[in-house]
Amino acid sequence: MNDEPELTFRGGWMMAFVPVAIFLIFCVLYFVVLDAFDMTALATGGFIALLIGALLARNYGKYWDAVMAGIGTPTAVSIVMVLFMVGMLGQLIKDSNVSGGFVWIADQAGLSGAALTLFTFLACCLIAMATGSSIGTMFTAFPIFYPAGVLLGADPTLLAGAIVSGAIFGDNLAPISDTTIISASTQRFRRKDGAADIGGVVTSRARYALVAAGVSAVAYLVFGGTGAGPVDSADLAEASDARGLLMLIPIAVLLAVSFYTRNIFLAVTVGLILGTATALLSGLLELSGVLGVVDGAPTGYLVTGVASLLPTVCLVISVFGIMGVLRAGGVLSRIVDALARGRLAGTPRGAETAIGLGVSATTVLFGGVNSASMLAFGPIADEIGARQQLHPYRRTNVMDCFAMGVSCVVPVFSAFLFIGALLTGGHEQAPALSTVQLFGATFYPLVLTLVLIVAVATGWGRRFEGPDGVAVRQREDAAQPVSV
């Protein structure tokens, strides 16, 4: 890295942190003080931070050149393109009522109590994997599963925790989730062009996510029931719709294409075409639900899907702009050099520990918004891990899993828990819960953190980058590397 920064500030290089500090103030203000989760507000905070930071730069023009350089990186552009595409796909899945299909299964199978809590967790896992949106899954699943599940005998706190856990699992493992895309896109190969491909990342991450999900599933089955009375059949019938299960066909095809081709654009295209055809033929959607105009206003999942991702895209743009300022101001090089020179990052295990601790702290500061924290910390993780020859898949998985772990469900800073607590309110038969109550019941991120600690300590799944980017079991400077 260059010793001389391209961009200097009045008051010294520390002033480059002012945009970061302002952005964090917005996170705390909305998540902690106002109990509001709004990606548009966060993006606004990012742009305001950039405007104020420009006033501190010695060269105003160079400052905005640095912002544009950050926004214009191949990583930023690819993330924006993929987010818009998966926004359309996620909206299609929501509008075609996949959740109603899962409720129909529960009704037909006579599930209740702890079994329903487990079923809810698994259903939310699948919904979140299909939509790639943890927040979207929570908004979709809570109104359907929470009041009915409580009436069917599920423990309210654990049922709510199961919904949040399932949403986080799907976000953690889904090839179309923004966190997967962001974490993979920020970790680049050194022996060939490009960043970590999403299919390879998801395949290698499955071992950690599935172990954590399995342990969580057992816990929900053991502790998830209270023995309450049966639900009103009319209420359950209103929430269920067996036709929603038909949408599992395009979801399965999409996942298969993603894993086989490792091309997210192709997978989403196939999913959109097949999903649209399935929804139309089954009567789940009308043509106006795909694309249309009503009273002069555009309608359909294609439009609403793009619109739903606009706040996230704006957030990505603002954060990458801030990262461009930090890079041009020499801040990232200082942080990376300080961590790399320290004893902690002097070994592969130490580098992974530094990545885990760094992204966890960043996630807490960003209010549990792990997409924003990985956008900010991703370049640092990339440099630290690459110096120890860690494979981009390994760097991506360590960063993503720690960001999706306990750091995203800290009660007073977590967007996930604030939203979960908000969505438990307003039901006559089900109690409203606090973020503290939800924290202890959200098993998946807690178990995932323990799984990653074990993986880092023991080297389980650790791979290094060999020739042409091939994953090997040993570093290049160790004897006889073994391809895997």
The 8 nearest C-alpha neighbors of each residue, nearest first, counted from 0:
[[1, 332, 2, 329, 336, 3, 333, 331],
 [2, 0, 3, 4, 332, 329, 5, 327],
 [1, 3, 4, 0, 329, 332, 333, 5],
 [4, 2, 1, 5, 329, 328, 6, 0],
 [5, 3, 329, 328, 6, 327, 2, 1],
 [4, 6, 327, 328, 3, 7, 329, 61],
 [5, 7, 328, 327, 4, 61, 62, 8],
 [8, 6, 57, 328, 56, 12, 5, 4],
 [9, 7, 56, 57, 11, 55, 12, 10],
 [10, 8, 55, 11, 57, 56, 7, 14],
 [9, 11, 8, 14, 12, 13, 55, 7],
 [12, 10, 8, 13, 9, 14, 7, 15],
 [11, 13, 14, 15, 8, 7, 328, 10],
 [14, 12, 15, 11, 16, 10, 17, 330],
 [15, 13, 16, 12, 17, 11, 8, 10],
 [14, 16, 13, 17, 12, 325, 328, 18],
 [15, 17, 19, 14, 18, 13, 20, 325],
 [16, 18, 20, 19, 14, 15, 52, 21],
 [19, 17, 48, 21, 52, 20, 16, 49],
 [20, 18, 22, 16, 17, 21, 23, 321],
 [21, 19, 17, 23, 22, 18, 16, 24],
 [22, 20, 24, 18, 23, 48, 19, 17],
 [21, 23, 19, 25, 45, 44, 24, 20],
 [22, 24, 26, 20, 25, 21, 365, 19],
 [25, 23, 21, 27, 22, 26, 28, 20],
 [24, 26, 28, 22, 23, 27, 44, 29],
 [27, 25, 23, 24, 28, 29, 365, 30],
 [26, 28, 31, 24, 30, 25, 29, 23],
 [29, 27, 32, 25, 26, 31, 30, 24],
 [28, 30, 33, 35, 26, 27, 34, 31],
 [29, 31, 34, 27, 35, 28, 26, 36],
 [32, 30, 27, 34, 28, 33, 29, 412],
 [31, 33, 28, 34, 29, 30, 27, 35],
 [32, 34, 29, 35, 31, 30, 28, 27],
 [35, 33, 30, 31, 32, 29, 417, 36],
 [36, 34, 29, 30, 33, 37, 417, 31],
 [37, 35, 30, 414, 29, 38, 34, 418],
 [36, 38, 40, 39, 35, 41, 29, 310],
 [37, 39, 41, 40, 310, 311, 42, 36],
 [40, 38, 310, 42, 41, 37, 43, 314],
 [39, 41, 43, 37, 38, 42, 44, 25],
 [40, 42, 44, 38, 43, 39, 45, 25],
 [41, 43, 314, 45, 39, 44, 40, 313],
 [44, 42, 40, 46, 45, 41, 39, 47],
 [43, 45, 41, 47, 42, 22, 46, 25],
 [44, 46, 42, 48, 317, 22, 43, 47],
 [45, 47, 49, 43, 48, 44, 317, 50],
 [48, 46, 50, 44, 49, 45, 43, 51],
 [49, 47, 18, 45, 46, 51, 21, 50],
 [48, 50, 46, 52, 47, 51, 18, 53],
 [51, 49, 47, 53, 48, 52, 46, 54],
 [50, 52, 48, 53, 54, 49, 47, 18],
 [51, 53, 49, 54, 18, 55, 50, 48],
 [54, 52, 56, 50, 55, 51, 62, 59],
 [53, 55, 52, 51, 56, 50, 59, 57],
 [56, 54, 53, 52, 9, 8, 57, 14],
 [57, 55, 8, 53, 58, 54, 59, 7],
 [58, 56, 8, 7, 9, 59, 55, 6],
 [57, 59, 56, 61, 60, 62, 6, 7],
 [60, 58, 62, 61, 56, 53, 57, 63],
 [59, 61, 62, 63, 58, 64, 65, 53],
 [62, 60, 64, 58, 63, 59, 65, 6],
 [63, 61, 65, 59, 60, 64, 53, 58],
 [64, 62, 66, 65, 60, 61, 67, 59],
 [63, 65, 61, 67, 62, 66, 68, 60],
 [64, 66, 68, 323, 62, 63, 324, 67],
 [67, 65, 320, 63, 323, 69, 64, 68],
 [66, 68, 70, 64, 69, 65, 71, 63],
 [69, 67, 65, 71, 66, 70, 64, 323],
 [68, 70, 323, 320, 319, 66, 67, 71],
 [71, 69, 67, 319, 320, 68, 72, 316],
 [72, 70, 68, 69, 67, 75, 76, 73],
 [71, 73, 74, 75, 69, 70, 68, 76],
 [74, 72, 76, 75, 77, 71, 78, 70],
 [73, 75, 72, 77, 76, 184, 78, 185],
 [76, 74, 78, 72, 73, 77, 70, 79],
 [75, 77, 79, 73, 78, 74, 80, 72],
 [78, 76, 80, 74, 79, 75, 73, 81],
 [77, 79, 75, 81, 76, 80, 82, 74],
 [78, 80, 82, 76, 77, 81, 312, 75],
 [81, 79, 77, 83, 78, 82, 76, 84],
 [80, 82, 84, 78, 83, 79, 85, 77],
 [83, 81, 79, 85, 84, 80, 86, 78],
 [82, 84, 86, 305, 81, 80, 85, 308],
 [83, 85, 81, 86, 82, 87, 80, 88],
 [84, 86, 88, 82, 87, 83, 89, 175],
 [87, 85, 304, 83, 89, 84, 88, 305],
 [88, 86, 304, 301, 90, 85, 84, 89],
 [87, 89, 85, 91, 90, 86, 271, 92],
 [90, 88, 130, 86, 92, 91, 87, 85],
 [89, 91, 304, 93, 87, 92, 88, 300],
 [92, 90, 88, 94, 89, 93, 300, 95],
 [91, 93, 89, 95, 90, 94, 130, 97],
 [94, 92, 90, 96, 95, 91, 89, 97],
 [95, 93, 91, 96, 92, 90, 300, 284],
 [94, 96, 92, 283, 93, 97, 91, 243],
 [97, 95, 243, 98, 99, 94, 93, 92],
 [96, 98, 243, 100, 99, 244, 95, 92],
 [99, 97, 101, 100, 96, 102, 140, 243],
 [100, 98, 239, 240, 102, 96, 97, 101],
 [101, 99, 243, 241, 244, 240, 103, 97],
 [100, 102, 104, 98, 103, 99, 105, 122],
 [101, 103, 239, 105, 99, 104, 100, 106],
 [102, 104, 239, 100, 106, 101, 105, 241],
 [105, 103, 101, 107, 102, 106, 108, 100],
 [106, 104, 102, 108, 110, 103, 107, 109],
 [105, 107, 103, 109, 104, 108, 102, 110],
 [108, 106, 104, 109, 105, 103, 110, 102],
 [109, 107, 105, 110, 106, 104, 103, 111],
 [110, 108, 106, 107, 105, 111, 104, 115],
 [109, 111, 105, 115, 108, 114, 106, 112],
 [112, 110, 115, 151, 114, 152, 113, 109],
 [111, 113, 224, 153, 152, 115, 114, 151],
 [114, 112, 224, 223, 116, 220, 115, 153],
 [113, 115, 117, 116, 112, 111, 220, 110],
 [114, 116, 118, 111, 110, 117, 113, 112],
 [117, 115, 113, 119, 158, 114, 118, 223],
 [116, 118, 120, 114, 115, 220, 119, 219],
 [117, 119, 115, 121, 116, 120, 122, 114],
 [120, 118, 122, 116, 117, 121, 115, 123],
 [119, 121, 161, 165, 117, 123, 118, 122],
 [122, 120, 124, 118, 123, 119, 117, 125],
 [121, 123, 119, 125, 124, 120, 118, 126],
 [124, 122, 165, 126, 120, 125, 121, 166],
 [125, 123, 165, 169, 121, 127, 122, 126],
 [126, 124, 128, 122, 123, 127, 129, 121],
 [125, 127, 123, 129, 128, 124, 130, 122],
 [126, 128, 169, 130, 166, 131, 124, 129],
 [129, 127, 169, 173, 125, 131, 126, 130],
 [128, 130, 126, 127, 131, 250, 125, 173],
 [131, 129, 89, 127, 132, 128, 126, 92],
 [176, 130, 132, 175, 128, 127, 170, 173],
 [133, 131, 135, 130, 134, 127, 170, 176],
 [132, 134, 166, 136, 170, 135, 167, 127],
 [133, 135, 137, 136, 132, 138, 166, 415],
 [134, 136, 132, 138, 137, 133, 139, 130],
 [137, 135, 139, 133, 134, 138, 127, 140],
 [136, 138, 134, 140, 139, 135, 141, 133],
 [139, 137, 135, 136, 140, 141, 134, 142],
 [138, 140, 136, 137, 141, 135, 142, 143],
 [139, 141, 137, 143, 144, 142, 136, 138],
 [140, 142, 145, 144, 143, 137, 138, 139],
 [143, 141, 140, 145, 144, 139, 146, 138],
 [144, 142, 140, 141, 145, 238, 147, 146],
 [143, 145, 141, 148, 147, 140, 146, 142],
 [144, 146, 141, 148, 147, 143, 142, 149],
 [147, 145, 149, 429, 148, 144, 428, 150],
 [148, 146, 150, 144, 149, 145, 151, 230],
 [149, 147, 151, 145, 150, 153, 144, 146],
 [148, 150, 153, 152, 151, 146, 147, 155],
 [149, 151, 230, 147, 148, 152, 229, 228],
 [152, 150, 229, 111, 148, 230, 149, 112],
 [151, 153, 227, 112, 226, 149, 225, 150],
 [154, 152, 112, 224, 149, 148, 225, 113],
 [153, 155, 224, 225, 223, 157, 156, 158],
 [156, 154, 158, 157, 149, 153, 159, 429],
 [157, 155, 159, 158, 154, 160, 437, 440],
 [156, 158, 160, 440, 159, 154, 155, 223],
 [157, 159, 161, 155, 116, 160, 156, 154],
 [160, 158, 162, 156, 161, 157, 155, 163],
 [159, 161, 441, 440, 157, 163, 158, 162],
 [160, 162, 120, 164, 158, 159, 163, 165],
 [163, 161, 159, 165, 160, 164, 120, 123],
 [162, 164, 166, 160, 161, 165, 167, 159],
 [165, 163, 161, 443, 167, 166, 441, 162],
 [164, 166, 124, 123, 120, 168, 162, 167],
 [165, 167, 133, 163, 127, 169, 164, 168],
 [166, 168, 170, 164, 165, 169, 133, 171],
 [169, 167, 171, 165, 170, 166, 124, 164],
 [168, 170, 128, 127, 124, 172, 171, 166],
 [169, 171, 167, 133, 168, 173, 131, 176],
 [172, 170, 168, 169, 167, 173, 179, 403],
 [171, 173, 169, 170, 201, 168, 174, 128],
 [174, 172, 128, 169, 175, 176, 170, 131],
 [173, 175, 176, 197, 179, 201, 172, 198],
 [174, 176, 131, 173, 85, 177, 180, 179],
 [131, 177, 175, 179, 173, 178, 170, 174],
 [176, 178, 180, 179, 181, 82, 175, 370],
 [179, 177, 370, 181, 180, 176, 182, 170],
 [180, 178, 182, 176, 177, 181, 183, 174],
 [179, 181, 177, 183, 178, 182, 184, 176],
 [182, 180, 178, 184, 183, 179, 177, 185],
 [181, 183, 179, 395, 185, 184, 180, 178],
 [184, 182, 195, 180, 181, 185, 395, 186],
 [183, 185, 181, 194, 182, 186, 74, 180],
 [184, 186, 377, 183, 182, 378, 181, 187],
 [187, 185, 381, 391, 194, 184, 183, 195],
 [186, 188, 194, 193, 195, 391, 185, 189],
 [187, 189, 194, 191, 190, 193, 391, 468],
 [188, 190, 191, 187, 468, 192, 385, 464],
 [191, 189, 467, 468, 188, 466, 192, 465],
 [192, 190, 467, 189, 188, 468, 193, 466],
 [193, 191, 188, 190, 194, 189, 187, 468],
 [192, 194, 187, 188, 191, 195, 196, 184],
 [193, 195, 187, 184, 186, 188, 196, 183],
 [194, 196, 183, 391, 187, 186, 392, 184],
 [197, 195, 199, 198, 194, 200, 261, 183],
 [196, 198, 200, 199, 201, 183, 174, 261],
 [197, 199, 261, 258, 201, 200, 196, 257],
 [200, 198, 202, 197, 201, 196, 203, 261],
 [199, 201, 197, 392, 203, 198, 202, 204],
 [202, 200, 204, 198, 203, 199, 172, 205],
 [201, 203, 199, 205, 200, 204, 198, 258],
 [202, 204, 200, 201, 205, 199, 206, 392],
 [205, 203, 201, 202, 206, 207, 396, 200],
 [204, 206, 208, 202, 207, 203, 209, 201],
 [207, 205, 204, 209, 208, 210, 203, 202],
 [208, 206, 210, 205, 209, 204, 211, 450],
 [207, 209, 205, 211, 210, 206, 212, 204],
 [210, 208, 212, 211, 206, 207, 205, 213],
 [209, 211, 213, 207, 212, 208, 206, 214],
 [212, 210, 447, 208, 214, 446, 209, 213],
 [211, 213, 209, 215, 210, 214, 216, 208],
 [214, 212, 216, 210, 215, 211, 209, 217],
 [213, 215, 217, 211, 216, 212, 210, 218],
 [216, 214, 212, 218, 213, 217, 442, 443],
 [215, 217, 213, 219, 218, 214, 212, 117],
 [216, 218, 220, 214, 215, 219, 221, 213],
 [219, 217, 215, 221, 216, 220, 222, 214],
 [220, 218, 223, 216, 222, 221, 217, 117],
 [219, 221, 113, 217, 117, 218, 223, 222],
 [222, 220, 218, 219, 223, 217, 113, 224],
 [221, 223, 219, 220, 218, 224, 113, 157],
 [222, 224, 113, 219, 154, 116, 220, 157],
 [225, 223, 113, 112, 153, 154, 152, 226],
 [224, 226, 154, 152, 153, 227, 112, 223],
 [225, 227, 152, 224, 112, 228, 153, 151],
 [228, 226, 152, 225, 151, 150, 229, 153],
 [227, 229, 152, 151, 150, 226, 230, 149],
 [230, 228, 151, 150, 231, 227, 152, 111],
 [229, 231, 150, 151, 232, 147, 228, 235],
 [230, 232, 234, 233, 235, 229, 150, 147],
 [233, 231, 235, 234, 236, 230, 229, 237],
 [232, 234, 236, 235, 231, 237, 230, 238],
 [235, 233, 237, 231, 232, 236, 238, 230],
 [234, 236, 232, 238, 237, 233, 239, 231],
 [237, 235, 233, 239, 238, 234, 232, 103],
 [236, 238, 234, 235, 239, 233, 240, 232],
 [239, 237, 235, 236, 99, 143, 234, 102],
 [240, 238, 99, 103, 102, 236, 237, 100],
 [239, 241, 99, 100, 242, 103, 243, 238],
 [242, 240, 100, 243, 103, 244, 239, 99],
 [243, 241, 244, 240, 245, 100, 281, 283],
 [242, 244, 97, 100, 96, 241, 245, 246],
 [243, 245, 100, 246, 242, 247, 241, 97],
 [246, 244, 247, 243, 242, 248, 277, 281],
 [245, 247, 248, 244, 243, 249, 250, 97],
 [246, 248, 250, 245, 244, 249, 251, 97],
 [247, 249, 246, 251, 250, 245, 252, 244],
 [250, 248, 252, 274, 251, 270, 273, 247],
 [249, 251, 247, 253, 248, 252, 129, 254],
 [250, 252, 254, 248, 249, 253, 247, 255],
 [253, 251, 249, 255, 250, 254, 256, 248],
 [254, 252, 270, 250, 266, 256, 255, 251],
 [253, 255, 257, 251, 252, 256, 258, 250],
 [256, 254, 252, 258, 257, 253, 259, 251],
 [257, 255, 259, 253, 266, 254, 258, 260],
 [258, 256, 261, 254, 266, 255, 260, 259],
 [257, 259, 198, 255, 261, 256, 260, 254],
 [260, 258, 256, 257, 261, 255, 198, 262],
 [261, 259, 262, 257, 256, 258, 198, 266],
 [260, 262, 198, 257, 258, 259, 197, 263],
 [263, 261, 260, 265, 264, 257, 266, 198],
 [262, 264, 266, 265, 257, 267, 261, 197],
 [265, 263, 267, 266, 262, 268, 81, 84],
 [264, 266, 268, 263, 267, 262, 269, 256],
 [267, 265, 263, 257, 253, 269, 256, 268],
 [266, 268, 270, 264, 269, 265, 271, 263],
 [269, 267, 265, 271, 270, 266, 264, 272],
 [270, 268, 266, 272, 267, 271, 273, 265],
 [271, 269, 267, 253, 273, 268, 274, 249],
 [270, 272, 274, 268, 269, 273, 275, 88],
 [271, 273, 269, 275, 274, 270, 268, 276],
 [274, 272, 276, 270, 275, 249, 271, 269],
 [273, 275, 277, 271, 249, 276, 270, 272],
 [276, 274, 278, 272, 277, 273, 271, 279],
 [275, 277, 273, 279, 274, 278, 280, 272],
 [278, 276, 274, 280, 275, 279, 281, 273],
 [279, 277, 283, 275, 281, 284, 276, 280],
 [278, 280, 284, 282, 276, 281, 277, 285],
 [279, 281, 277, 282, 278, 276, 283, 284],
 [282, 280, 278, 279, 283, 277, 242, 284],
 [281, 283, 279, 284, 280, 278, 285, 277],
 [282, 284, 278, 95, 281, 279, 285, 242],
 [285, 283, 279, 282, 278, 288, 95, 286],
 [284, 286, 288, 287, 279, 282, 289, 283],
 [285, 287, 288, 289, 290, 284, 291, 279],
 [288, 286, 291, 290, 289, 285, 299, 298],
 [287, 289, 299, 285, 286, 284, 290, 300],
 [288, 290, 299, 286, 300, 287, 301, 291],
 [291, 289, 299, 287, 298, 288, 301, 286],
 [290, 292, 287, 298, 297, 299, 293, 289],
 [291, 293, 297, 296, 298, 295, 294, 287],
 [292, 294, 296, 295, 297, 298, 291, 287],
 [295, 293, 296, 292, 297, 298, 291, 287],
 [294, 296, 293, 292, 297, 298, 291, 290],
 [295, 297, 293, 292, 294, 298, 291, 299],
 [298, 296, 292, 291, 293, 295, 302, 299],
 [299, 297, 291, 292, 290, 302, 287, 296],
 [300, 298, 288, 289, 290, 301, 287, 302],
 [299, 301, 303, 289, 304, 302, 90, 91],
 [302, 300, 87, 304, 299, 303, 289, 290],
 [303, 301, 305, 304, 300, 299, 306, 298],
 [302, 304, 306, 300, 305, 301, 307, 299],
 [305, 303, 87, 86, 90, 307, 301, 300],
 [304, 306, 302, 83, 308, 303, 307, 86],
 [305, 307, 303, 309, 308, 304, 302, 310],
 [308, 306, 304, 305, 309, 303, 86, 310],
 [309, 307, 311, 305, 306, 310, 86, 312],
 [308, 310, 312, 306, 311, 307, 313, 305],
 [311, 309, 39, 313, 38, 312, 308, 314],
 [312, 310, 314, 308, 313, 309, 38, 315],
 [311, 313, 315, 309, 314, 310, 79, 308],
 [314, 312, 316, 310, 311, 315, 42, 309],
 [313, 315, 42, 311, 317, 312, 316, 318],
 [316, 314, 312, 318, 313, 317, 319, 311],
 [317, 315, 313, 319, 314, 318, 70, 320],
 [316, 318, 320, 45, 314, 319, 315, 46],
 [319, 317, 321, 315, 320, 316, 314, 322],
 [320, 318, 322, 70, 69, 316, 321, 317],
 [319, 321, 66, 69, 317, 323, 70, 318],
 [320, 322, 318, 324, 323, 319, 317, 325],
 [323, 321, 319, 325, 324, 320, 326, 69],
 [324, 322, 69, 320, 66, 326, 65, 321],
 [323, 325, 321, 327, 322, 65, 326, 66],
 [326, 324, 322, 330, 328, 323, 327, 331],
 [325, 327, 323, 329, 331, 328, 324, 330],
 [328, 326, 5, 324, 6, 329, 325, 4],
 [327, 329, 6, 4, 325, 326, 330, 324],
 [330, 328, 4, 326, 332, 327, 331, 333],
 [331, 329, 325, 333, 332, 328, 326, 334],
 [332, 330, 334, 326, 333, 329, 325, 335],
 [331, 333, 335, 329, 330, 334, 336, 0],
 [332, 334, 330, 336, 331, 335, 337, 329],
 [335, 333, 331, 337, 332, 336, 338, 330],
 [334, 336, 332, 338, 337, 333, 339, 331],
 [335, 337, 339, 333, 338, 334, 332, 340],
 [338, 336, 334, 340, 335, 339, 333, 341],
 [337, 339, 341, 335, 336, 340, 334, 344],
 [338, 340, 336, 344, 341, 337, 335, 383],
 [341, 339, 337, 338, 336, 342, 345, 344],
 [342, 340, 338, 343, 339, 344, 337, 345],
 [341, 343, 345, 344, 340, 349, 339, 346],
 [342, 344, 349, 341, 345, 350, 353, 346],
 [345, 343, 350, 349, 339, 346, 342, 341],
 [344, 346, 342, 343, 349, 339, 341, 350],
 [345, 347, 349, 348, 344, 350, 387, 343],
 [346, 348, 350, 349, 387, 351, 345, 389],
 [349, 347, 351, 346, 350, 455, 352, 456],
 [348, 350, 344, 343, 352, 346, 351, 347],
 [349, 351, 344, 353, 347, 352, 348, 384],
 [352, 350, 354, 348, 349, 353, 355, 347],
 [351, 353, 349, 355, 350, 354, 356, 348],
 [354, 352, 350, 356, 351, 355, 357, 349],
 [353, 355, 351, 357, 352, 380, 356, 358],
 [356, 354, 352, 353, 357, 358, 401, 398],
 [355, 357, 359, 353, 354, 358, 352, 360],
 [358, 356, 354, 360, 359, 355, 353, 361],
 [357, 359, 361, 360, 355, 356, 362, 402],
 [360, 358, 362, 356, 406, 361, 357, 402],
 [359, 361, 363, 357, 358, 362, 356, 364],
 [360, 362, 358, 364, 359, 372, 363, 365],
 [363, 361, 372, 365, 367, 359, 364, 360],
 [362, 364, 360, 366, 367, 365, 406, 361],
 [365, 363, 361, 362, 366, 360, 23, 367],
 [364, 366, 362, 363, 367, 368, 26, 361],
 [367, 365, 412, 413, 363, 364, 368, 26],
 [366, 368, 407, 413, 362, 363, 369, 414],
 [369, 367, 366, 370, 371, 365, 362, 372],
 [368, 370, 372, 371, 362, 367, 402, 373],
 [369, 371, 178, 373, 372, 368, 374, 177],
 [370, 372, 374, 369, 373, 368, 375, 365],
 [371, 373, 369, 362, 375, 374, 361, 370],
 [374, 372, 376, 377, 375, 370, 371, 369],
 [373, 375, 371, 372, 377, 376, 370, 181],
 [374, 376, 372, 373, 377, 371, 322, 318],
 [375, 377, 373, 379, 378, 374, 372, 358],
 [376, 378, 373, 380, 185, 379, 374, 375],
 [379, 377, 381, 380, 376, 185, 382, 375],
 [378, 380, 382, 381, 376, 377, 335, 383],
 [381, 379, 377, 383, 378, 382, 354, 384],
 [380, 382, 378, 186, 379, 384, 383, 385],
 [383, 381, 385, 379, 380, 384, 386, 378],
 [384, 382, 380, 386, 385, 381, 339, 350],
 [383, 385, 389, 387, 386, 381, 382, 380],
 [384, 386, 388, 382, 387, 389, 383, 381],
 [385, 387, 384, 388, 383, 382, 389, 339],
 [386, 388, 385, 384, 389, 347, 346, 383],
 [389, 387, 385, 386, 463, 464, 390, 384],
 [390, 388, 463, 384, 387, 385, 464, 462],
 [389, 391, 463, 464, 393, 392, 462, 388],
 [392, 390, 394, 186, 393, 195, 395, 187],
 [393, 391, 395, 200, 390, 394, 396, 195],
 [394, 392, 396, 390, 395, 391, 397, 461],
 [395, 393, 391, 397, 392, 396, 384, 398],
 [394, 396, 392, 398, 393, 182, 183, 397],
 [397, 395, 399, 393, 398, 394, 400, 204],
 [396, 398, 394, 400, 395, 399, 393, 401],
 [397, 399, 395, 396, 401, 400, 355, 402],
 [398, 400, 402, 396, 401, 397, 395, 403],
 [401, 399, 403, 402, 397, 398, 396, 404],
 [400, 402, 404, 403, 398, 399, 355, 359],
 [401, 403, 399, 400, 404, 359, 369, 358],
 [404, 402, 400, 401, 407, 399, 444, 171],
 [405, 403, 444, 401, 448, 406, 402, 447],
 [404, 406, 445, 444, 408, 407, 448, 409],
 [405, 407, 359, 404, 363, 408, 409, 362],
 [408, 406, 367, 405, 413, 403, 404, 409],
 [409, 407, 413, 405, 406, 410, 416, 438],
 [408, 410, 413, 412, 406, 411, 407, 405],
 [411, 409, 434, 435, 412, 413, 408, 438],
 [410, 412, 409, 413, 31, 434, 30, 435],
 [413, 411, 366, 409, 410, 31, 367, 363],
 [414, 412, 367, 408, 366, 415, 416, 409],
 [413, 415, 417, 416, 367, 366, 418, 36],
 [416, 414, 413, 418, 417, 419, 408, 367],
 [417, 415, 419, 434, 413, 418, 414, 420],
 [416, 418, 414, 420, 419, 415, 421, 434],
 [417, 419, 421, 415, 416, 420, 414, 422],
 [420, 418, 416, 422, 421, 417, 415, 423],
 [419, 421, 417, 432, 423, 418, 433, 422],
 [420, 422, 418, 419, 423, 424, 417, 431],
 [421, 423, 419, 424, 420, 418, 141, 138],
 [424, 422, 431, 420, 421, 432, 419, 430],
 [423, 425, 431, 422, 421, 426, 430, 420],
 [424, 426, 427, 423, 431, 422, 429, 430],
 [427, 425, 429, 428, 424, 146, 430, 423],
 [426, 428, 429, 425, 430, 146, 424, 431],
 [427, 429, 426, 146, 430, 150, 149, 147],
 [430, 428, 426, 146, 427, 149, 431, 155],
 [431, 429, 432, 424, 423, 428, 426, 155],
 [430, 432, 424, 423, 420, 429, 433, 425],
 [431, 433, 420, 423, 430, 436, 434, 437],
 [434, 432, 436, 435, 420, 437, 431, 417],
 [433, 435, 437, 410, 416, 436, 420, 438],
 [434, 436, 438, 433, 437, 410, 439, 411],
 [437, 435, 433, 434, 438, 439, 432, 156],
 [436, 438, 434, 440, 435, 439, 160, 441],
 [439, 437, 435, 441, 440, 436, 434, 410],
 [438, 440, 437, 441, 436, 435, 442, 160],
 [441, 439, 160, 157, 437, 438, 442, 156],
 [442, 440, 160, 164, 438, 439, 443, 437],
 [441, 443, 445, 215, 440, 444, 446, 164],
 [442, 444, 164, 446, 445, 215, 447, 441],
 [445, 443, 404, 447, 405, 446, 442, 403],
 [446, 444, 405, 442, 448, 443, 447, 404],
 [445, 447, 449, 443, 211, 448, 444, 442],
 [448, 446, 444, 450, 211, 449, 445, 404],
 [447, 449, 404, 451, 446, 445, 450, 401],
 [448, 450, 452, 446, 447, 451, 453, 445],
 [449, 451, 447, 453, 448, 452, 454, 446],
 [452, 450, 454, 448, 453, 449, 455, 447],
 [451, 453, 449, 455, 454, 450, 456, 448],
 [452, 454, 456, 450, 451, 455, 457, 449],
 [455, 453, 459, 451, 458, 457, 452, 456],
 [454, 456, 452, 458, 453, 457, 348, 451],
 [457, 455, 453, 454, 458, 452, 348, 459],
 [456, 458, 454, 459, 455, 453, 452, 348],
 [459, 457, 461, 455, 454, 456, 460, 348],
 [458, 460, 454, 457, 461, 455, 453, 456],
 [459, 461, 458, 462, 454, 393, 203, 206],
 [462, 460, 458, 459, 393, 463, 472, 389],
 [463, 461, 472, 471, 390, 470, 389, 460],
 [464, 462, 389, 390, 471, 388, 470, 474],
 [463, 465, 390, 470, 468, 388, 469, 389],
 [464, 466, 469, 468, 470, 471, 463, 467],
 [465, 467, 468, 469, 190, 464, 191, 470],
 [468, 466, 190, 469, 191, 465, 464, 189],
 [467, 469, 190, 464, 466, 465, 191, 188],
 [468, 470, 465, 467, 464, 466, 471, 482],
 [469, 471, 464, 463, 462, 465, 483, 482],
 [472, 470, 482, 463, 481, 462, 473, 483],
 [471, 473, 462, 481, 463, 480, 482, 470],
 [474, 472, 480, 471, 477, 463, 475, 481],
 [475, 473, 477, 476, 463, 388, 480, 472],
 [474, 476, 477, 473, 465, 480, 478, 388],
 [475, 477, 474, 478, 473, 480, 479, 388],
 [478, 476, 474, 475, 473, 479, 480, 472],
 [479, 477, 480, 476, 475, 473, 474, 481],
 [478, 480, 481, 477, 473, 475, 476, 474],
 [481, 479, 473, 471, 478, 472, 482, 475],
 [480, 482, 471, 472, 479, 483, 473, 470],
 [483, 481, 471, 470, 480, 472, 469, 465],
 [482, 471, 470, 481, 472, 469, 462, 480]]
